[in-house]
Amino acid sequence: MNTLPVFFKPILWSYDFTSCNPRKMKKTIISQSLNYGSTLHWKWIKSFYGQKEVFLIFSSLPKTEIKEKTRKLAELYFS
């Protein structure tokens, strides 16, 4: 799959959505989903990338890149 579901469009507002490739933009999509997405986005990234991969990407992000409250919830959800 090289396209994202349309419900990602609002959280990827600063990108040309039609050219957003979920495989090439994995880090960005995970980061934006964690910060600005709903449980729908979180479930999709977990299903598409796998829980382990999402956690690895999430763990590699600088602490300042993910909101503090979101970071705590993501640690519980993806670990």
DSSP file (Angstrom, degrees, kcal/mol; ACC not computed):
  #  RESIDUE AA STRUCTURE BP1 BP2  ACC     N-H-->O    O-->H-N    N-H-->O    O-->H-N    TCO  KAPPA ALPHA  PHI   PSI    X-CA   Y-CA   Z-CA
    1    1 A M              0   0    0      0, 0.0    22,-0.2     0, 0.0     3,-0.0   0.000 360.0 360.0 360.0 126.0    0.0    0.0    0.0
    2    2 A N        +     0   0    0     20,-0.1     2,-0.3    19,-0.1    22,-0.1   0.231 360.0  71.5-115.1  11.8    1.5    3.3   -1.0
    3    3 A T  S    S-     0   0    0     18,-0.1    18,-0.1    19,-0.1    15,-0.1  -0.930  71.0-131.1-127.4 154.1   -1.4    5.6    0.0
    4    4 A L        -     0   0    0     16,-0.4    16,-0.1    -2,-0.3    -2,-0.1  -0.704  34.0 -97.2 -97.8 152.1   -2.7    6.7    3.3
    5    5 A P    >   -     0   0    0      0, 0.0     3,-2.0     0, 0.0     4,-0.2  -0.378  38.4-113.5 -61.6 149.1   -6.3    6.7    4.4
    6    6 A V  G >  S+     0   0    0      1,-0.3     3,-1.8     2,-0.2    -2,-0.0   0.736 109.6  75.9 -61.1 -23.7   -7.9   10.1    3.9
    7    7 A F  G 3  S+     0   0    0      1,-0.3    -1,-0.3     2,-0.1     4,-0.3   0.602  86.4  64.6 -67.5  -7.3   -8.4   10.5    7.7
    8    8 A F  G X> S+     0   0    0     -3,-2.0     4,-0.9     1,-0.2     3,-0.8   0.657  77.8  87.2 -82.9 -16.9   -4.6   11.3    7.9
    9    9 A K  G X4 S+     0   0    0     -3,-1.8     3,-0.9    -4,-0.2     6,-0.2   0.878  84.1  52.1 -54.3 -46.0   -5.0   14.4    5.8
   10   10 A P  G >4 S+     0   0    0      0, 0.0     3,-0.7     0, 0.0    -1,-0.2   0.817 111.6  46.4 -63.6 -29.1   -5.8   16.8    8.8
   11   11 A I  G <4 S+     0   0    0     -3,-0.8    -2,-0.2    -4,-0.3     3,-0.2   0.540 111.6  51.3 -91.9  -4.2   -2.7   15.7   10.7
   12   12 A L  G X< S+     0   0    0     -4,-0.9     3,-1.9    -3,-0.9    -1,-0.2  -0.204  70.1 139.0-117.0  39.2   -0.4   16.0    7.7
   13   13 A W  T <   +     0   0    0     -3,-0.7    -1,-0.1     1,-0.3     4,-0.1   0.732  66.5  55.1 -58.7 -27.4   -1.5   19.5    6.9
   14   14 A S  T 3  S+     0   0    0     -3,-0.2     2,-0.3     2,-0.1    -1,-0.3   0.337 101.0  71.8 -93.0   9.2    2.0   20.8    6.1
   15   15 A Y  S <  S-     0   0    0     -3,-1.9     2,-1.2    -6,-0.2     3,-0.1  -0.856  93.4-103.5-120.3 155.8    2.6   18.1    3.4
   16   16 A D    >   -     0   0    0     -2,-0.3     3,-1.8     1,-0.2     4,-0.3  -0.697  37.8-158.7 -74.8 101.4    1.3   17.4    0.0
   17   17 A F  G >  S+     0   0    0     -2,-1.2     3,-1.5     1,-0.3   -13,-0.3   0.819  83.7  62.1 -58.4 -35.4   -1.1   14.7    1.0
   18   18 A T  G 3  S+     0   0    0      1,-0.3    -1,-0.3    -3,-0.1    -2,-0.1   0.741 108.4  43.5 -65.7 -21.1   -1.3   13.1   -2.4
   19   19 A S  G <  S+     0   0    0     -3,-1.8     2,-0.6     2,-0.1    -1,-0.3   0.292  82.0 121.2-106.7  10.8    2.4   12.4   -2.4
   20   20 A C    <   -     0   0    0     -3,-1.5   -16,-0.4    -4,-0.3     3,-0.0  -0.648  44.8-165.5 -76.6 116.4    2.6   11.1    1.1
   21   21 A N     >  -     0   0    0     -2,-0.6     4,-2.4     1,-0.1   -18,-0.1  -0.914  14.3-149.6-105.3 119.1    3.9    7.6    1.0
   22   22 A P  T  4 S+     0   0    0      0, 0.0    -1,-0.1     0, 0.0     7,-0.1   0.765  96.8  48.4 -62.6 -24.6    3.5    5.6    4.2
   23   23 A R  T >4 S+     0   0    0    -22,-0.2     3,-0.7     2,-0.1   -21,-0.1   0.905 117.0  39.2 -80.1 -42.5    6.6    3.5    3.6
   24   24 A K  T 34 S+     0   0    0      1,-0.2     3,-0.2     2,-0.1    -1,-0.1   0.760 122.0  43.0 -78.0 -25.0    8.9    6.4    2.8
   25   25 A M  T 3X S+     0   0    0     -4,-2.4     4,-2.9     1,-0.2     5,-0.3  -0.041  73.1 130.8-110.8  29.8    7.5    8.8    5.4
   26   26 A K  H <> S+     0   0    0     -3,-0.7     4,-2.5     1,-0.2     5,-0.2   0.900  73.2  46.3 -52.4 -51.3    7.2    6.2    8.3
   27   27 A K  H  > S+     0   0    0      1,-0.2     4,-2.5    -3,-0.2    -1,-0.2   0.913 115.4  46.4 -61.4 -44.5    8.9    8.4   10.9
   28   28 A T  H  > S+     0   0    0      2,-0.2     4,-2.9     1,-0.2     5,-0.3   0.922 113.1  48.7 -64.8 -45.0    6.9   11.5   10.0
   29   29 A I  H  X S+     0   0    0     -4,-2.9     4,-2.2     2,-0.2    -2,-0.2   0.899 113.8  46.3 -65.2 -40.7    3.6    9.6    9.9
   30   30 A I  H  X S+     0   0    0     -4,-2.5     4,-2.5    -5,-0.3    -2,-0.2   0.940 114.6  47.3 -66.0 -46.5    4.2    8.0   13.3
   31   31 A S  H  X S+     0   0    0     -4,-2.5     4,-2.3    -5,-0.2     5,-0.2   0.931 114.8  45.1 -60.9 -47.8    5.3   11.2   14.9
   32   32 A Q  H  X>S+     0   0    0     -4,-2.9     4,-2.9     1,-0.2     5,-0.6   0.887 112.8  52.3 -65.1 -38.6    2.4   13.2   13.5
   33   33 A S  H  X5S+     0   0    0     -4,-2.2     4,-1.5    -5,-0.3    -1,-0.2   0.912 110.7  47.1 -63.9 -42.5    0.0   10.4   14.5
   34   34 A L  H  <5S+     0   0    0     -4,-2.5    -2,-0.2    -5,-0.2    -1,-0.2   0.926 120.4  37.2 -65.7 -44.1    1.3   10.3   18.1
   35   35 A N  H  <5S+     0   0    0     -4,-2.3    -2,-0.2    -5,-0.2    -1,-0.2   0.886 137.1  11.4 -76.2 -40.0    1.2   14.1   18.5
   36   36 A Y  H  <5S+     0   0    0     -4,-2.9    -3,-0.2    -5,-0.2    -2,-0.2   0.493 102.8  97.5-122.4  -7.5   -2.0   15.1   16.6
   37   37 A G     << -     0   0    0     -4,-1.5     2,-0.1    -5,-0.6   -29,-0.1  -0.252  60.0-129.4 -85.9 172.0   -3.9   11.9   15.8
   38   38 A S     >  -     0   0    0     -2,-0.0     4,-2.1     1,-0.0     3,-0.4  -0.387  45.5 -82.6-102.9-174.9   -6.8   10.1   17.5
   39   39 A T  H  > S+     0   0    0      1,-0.2     4,-2.7     2,-0.2     5,-0.2   0.809 129.2  63.8 -62.2 -27.3   -7.1    6.5   18.5
   40   40 A L  H  > S+     0   0    0      2,-0.2     4,-1.9     1,-0.2    -1,-0.2   0.922 105.4  43.6 -60.2 -44.6   -8.0    5.8   14.9
   41   41 A H  H  > S+     0   0    0     -3,-0.4     4,-2.7     2,-0.2     5,-0.3   0.906 113.2  51.6 -66.6 -42.7   -4.6    7.0   13.7
   42   42 A W  H  X S+     0   0    0     -4,-2.1     4,-2.0     1,-0.2    -2,-0.2   0.910 110.6  48.1 -62.7 -42.5   -2.8    5.1   16.5
   43   43 A K  H  X S+     0   0    0     -4,-2.7     4,-2.3     2,-0.2    -1,-0.2   0.899 111.7  50.8 -64.9 -39.7   -4.7    1.9   15.6
   44   44 A W  H  X S+     0   0    0     -4,-1.9     4,-3.2    -5,-0.2     5,-0.3   0.940 111.1  45.9 -65.1 -47.1   -3.8    2.3   11.9
   45   45 A I  H  X>S+     0   0    0     -4,-2.7     4,-2.4     1,-0.2     5,-0.7   0.882 113.4  50.9 -65.2 -35.2   -0.1    2.8   12.5
   46   46 A K  H  X5S+     0   0    0     -4,-2.0     4,-1.0    -5,-0.3    -1,-0.2   0.909 115.8  41.9 -65.7 -41.3    0.0   -0.1   14.9
   47   47 A S  H  <5S+     0   0    0     -4,-2.3    -2,-0.2    -5,-0.2    -1,-0.2   0.905 120.9  41.0 -70.6 -43.0   -1.8   -2.3   12.3
   48   48 A F  H  <5S+     0   0    0     -4,-3.2    -3,-0.2    -5,-0.2    -2,-0.2   0.931 130.5  22.8 -75.2 -47.9    0.2   -1.1    9.3
   49   49 A Y  H  <5S-     0   0    0     -4,-2.4     4,-0.3    -5,-0.3    -3,-0.2   0.714 109.6-115.0 -93.7 -23.4    3.7   -0.9   10.8
   50   50 A G     X< -     0   0    0     -4,-1.0     4,-2.4    -5,-0.7     5,-0.2   0.149  24.0 -93.1  94.3 144.0    3.4   -3.3   13.7
   51   51 A Q  H  > S+     0   0    0      1,-0.2     4,-2.4     2,-0.2     5,-0.2   0.886 123.5  51.4 -58.1 -42.9    3.6   -2.6   17.4
   52   52 A K  H  > S+     0   0    0      1,-0.2     4,-2.4     2,-0.2    -1,-0.2   0.926 111.1  46.8 -63.5 -45.8    7.3   -3.3   17.6
   53   53 A E  H  > S+     0   0    0     -4,-0.3     4,-2.5     2,-0.2     5,-0.2   0.904 112.0  50.3 -64.9 -42.0    8.2   -1.0   14.7
   54   54 A V  H  X S+     0   0    0     -4,-2.4     4,-3.0     1,-0.2    -1,-0.2   0.924 111.7  48.8 -61.5 -43.5    6.1    1.8   16.0
   55   55 A F  H  X S+     0   0    0     -4,-2.4     4,-2.8    23,-0.2    -2,-0.2   0.898 110.2  51.1 -64.4 -40.0    7.7    1.5   19.4
   56   56 A L  H  X S+     0   0    0     -4,-2.4     4,-1.3     2,-0.2    -2,-0.2   0.929 114.4  43.0 -62.5 -45.5   11.2    1.4   17.9
   57   57 A I  H  X S+     0   0    0     -4,-2.5     4,-0.9     2,-0.2     3,-0.5   0.948 115.2  49.9 -63.9 -48.4   10.5    4.6   15.9
   58   58 A F  H >< S+     0   0    0     -4,-3.0     3,-0.9     1,-0.2    -2,-0.2   0.906 110.3  50.4 -56.5 -44.8    8.8    6.2   18.9
   59   59 A S  H 3< S+     0   0    0     -4,-2.8    -1,-0.2     1,-0.2    -2,-0.2   0.770 107.7  54.3 -66.8 -26.2   11.8    5.4   21.1
   60   60 A S  H 3< S+     0   0    0     -4,-1.3    -1,-0.2    -3,-0.5    -2,-0.2   0.624  87.3  98.7 -84.6 -12.7   14.3    6.8   18.7
   61   61 A L  S << S-     0   0    0     -3,-0.9     5,-0.1    -4,-0.9    -3,-0.0  -0.480  87.0-101.1 -75.0 144.2   12.5   10.2   18.5
   62   62 A P    >>  -     0   0    0      0, 0.0     3,-2.2     0, 0.0     4,-0.6  -0.349  31.2-118.0 -59.9 144.8   14.0   13.0   20.6
   63   63 A K  G >4 S+     0   0    0      1,-0.3     3,-0.7     2,-0.2     8,-0.1   0.811 114.0  58.5 -56.1 -30.9   11.9   13.6   23.8
   64   64 A T  G 34 S+     0   0    0      1,-0.2    -1,-0.3     3,-0.0     4,-0.1   0.620  93.2  67.7 -75.9 -11.3   11.1   17.1   22.7
   65   65 A E  G <4 S+     0   0    0     -3,-2.2     2,-0.4     1,-0.1    -1,-0.2   0.725  99.0  52.9 -81.4 -21.5    9.5   15.8   19.4
   66   66 A I  S << S-     0   0    0     -3,-0.7    -1,-0.1    -4,-0.6     5,-0.1  -0.955  96.8-106.6-117.5 133.3    6.5   14.1   21.2
   67   67 A K     >  -     0   0    0     -2,-0.4     4,-2.8     1,-0.1     5,-0.2  -0.230  31.1-120.4 -55.5 143.8    4.3   16.0   23.7
   68   68 A E  H  > S+     0   0    0      1,-0.2     4,-1.7     2,-0.2     5,-0.1   0.908 111.2  44.4 -58.1 -47.7    5.1   14.9   27.3
   69   69 A K  H  > S+     0   0    0      1,-0.2     4,-1.7     2,-0.2    -1,-0.2   0.882 114.8  50.3 -65.6 -36.9    1.5   13.6   28.1
   70   70 A T  H  > S+     0   0    0      1,-0.2     4,-3.0     2,-0.2     5,-0.2   0.895 105.1  57.5 -66.5 -40.1    1.4   11.9   24.8
   71   71 A R  H  X S+     0   0    0     -4,-2.8     4,-2.3     1,-0.2    -1,-0.2   0.908 105.8  49.6 -57.9 -44.1    4.7   10.2   25.3
   72   72 A K  H  X S+     0   0    0     -4,-1.7     4,-1.4     1,-0.2    -1,-0.2   0.918 113.9  44.7 -63.6 -43.7    3.5    8.6   28.6
   73   73 A L  H  X S+     0   0    0     -4,-1.7     4,-2.5     1,-0.2    -2,-0.2   0.903 112.2  51.9 -67.0 -41.5    0.4    7.2   26.9
   74   74 A A  H  X S+     0   0    0     -4,-3.0     4,-2.9     1,-0.2     5,-0.3   0.875 104.8  56.6 -63.4 -38.0    2.3    6.0   23.8
   75   75 A E  H  X S+     0   0    0     -4,-2.3     4,-1.1    -5,-0.2    -1,-0.2   0.907 112.3  42.3 -59.5 -41.1    4.8    4.2   26.0
   76   76 A L  H  < S+     0   0    0     -4,-1.4    -2,-0.2    -5,-0.2    -1,-0.2   0.907 117.9  45.5 -70.8 -42.2    1.9    2.3   27.6
   77   77 A Y  H  < S+     0   0    0     -4,-2.5    -2,-0.2     1,-0.2    -3,-0.2   0.872 122.7  31.7 -72.4 -39.0    0.0    1.7   24.3
   78   78 A F  H  <        0   0    0     -4,-2.9   -23,-0.2    -5,-0.2    -1,-0.2   0.538 360.0 360.0-101.8  -7.5    3.0    0.6   22.2
   79   79 A S     <        0   0    0     -4,-1.1    -1,-0.2    -5,-0.3    -2,-0.1   0.495 360.0 360.0 -90.0 360.0    5.3   -1.2   24.6
